[in-house]
């Protein structure tokens, strides 16, 4: 049986290495260990398609301005409009659908009342269900300050368990701050992954990484160096994460950089579904954007 190409096969919210055959017999599983998946949620201007390099496009649902007063009043957005938004964002992106709603608290430590906290849990549980219904076959979860959109209060054990059951994976933010040491960052990563595995054994964790230093501190928006990118990826892998999500805003414009080369080498060395590629920044695609990766 001749193999035609390798691809990423989405089964539920898992990823497996398969090979498609010329005789049309369908996907043939390829044992390659447990893949460590790198999802691409970067938005740098002029960024090329990184799927040929083994990255899997993913999508994020940002909180809309008109939702804020609704959430404050304990109200949900329109279901049909929310599902339409999810479908449009997920189209052509086989990776997870991550909902980013911040500062809607799950504890009373911020002046939020007990009744409001319970409404917020119901809101998050419902939106996760709607997202799964709108984008079947995609992992659904929340961008988190920790494992959840916000840290739940300890007294909300039952509600936290229901929210945990409502999501397919955890997506904690592990962005780099210029005033923390690499060791401190590693300890935070290891703690969150261990906590996730204790809370929901078998549920995957995909930390969010940003190739730049976080705003509002030393080295704000500078790119991390190659060694720091390697450290982040290796720490996530060794601590038991199922992969990572690489995120960025639109600035600065896309360019080759040491962190990028370190990430590509890491991806190439992992048991992932990928094509052999080489980096060539001089080439341009049909749309005029840099077509940085060329299959060999």
HELIX and SHEET records of a PDB file:
HELIX    1   1 UNK A   51  UNK A   53  5                                   3    
HELIX    2   2 UNK A   65  UNK A   72  1                                   8    
HELIX    3   3 UNK A   79  UNK A   90  1                                  12    
HELIX    4   4 UNK A  114  UNK A  134  1                                  21    
HELIX    5   5 UNK A  157  UNK A  166  1                                  10    
HELIX    6   6 UNK A  182  UNK A  199  1                                  18    
HELIX    7   7 UNK A  226  UNK A  239  1                                  14    
HELIX    8   8 UNK A  258  UNK A  269  1                                  12    
SHEET    1   A 3 UNK A   3  UNK A  11  0                                        
SHEET    2   A 3 UNK A  14  UNK A  21 -1                                        
SHEET    3   A 3 UNK A  28  UNK A  29 -1                                        
SHEET    1   B 8 UNK A  56  UNK A  57  0                                        
SHEET    2   B 8 UNK A  37  UNK A  41  1                                        
SHEET    3   B 8 UNK A 243  UNK A 247  1                                        
SHEET    4   B 8 UNK A 204  UNK A 210  1                                        
SHEET    5   B 8 UNK A 169  UNK A 172  1                                        
SHEET    6   B 8 UNK A 140  UNK A 144  1                                        
SHEET    7   B 8 UNK A  97  UNK A 100  1                                        
SHEET    8   B 8 UNK A  59  UNK A  62  1                                        
SHEET    1   C 2 UNK A 277  UNK A 279  0                                        
SHEET    2   C 2 UNK A 293  UNK A 295 -1                                        
END                                                                             
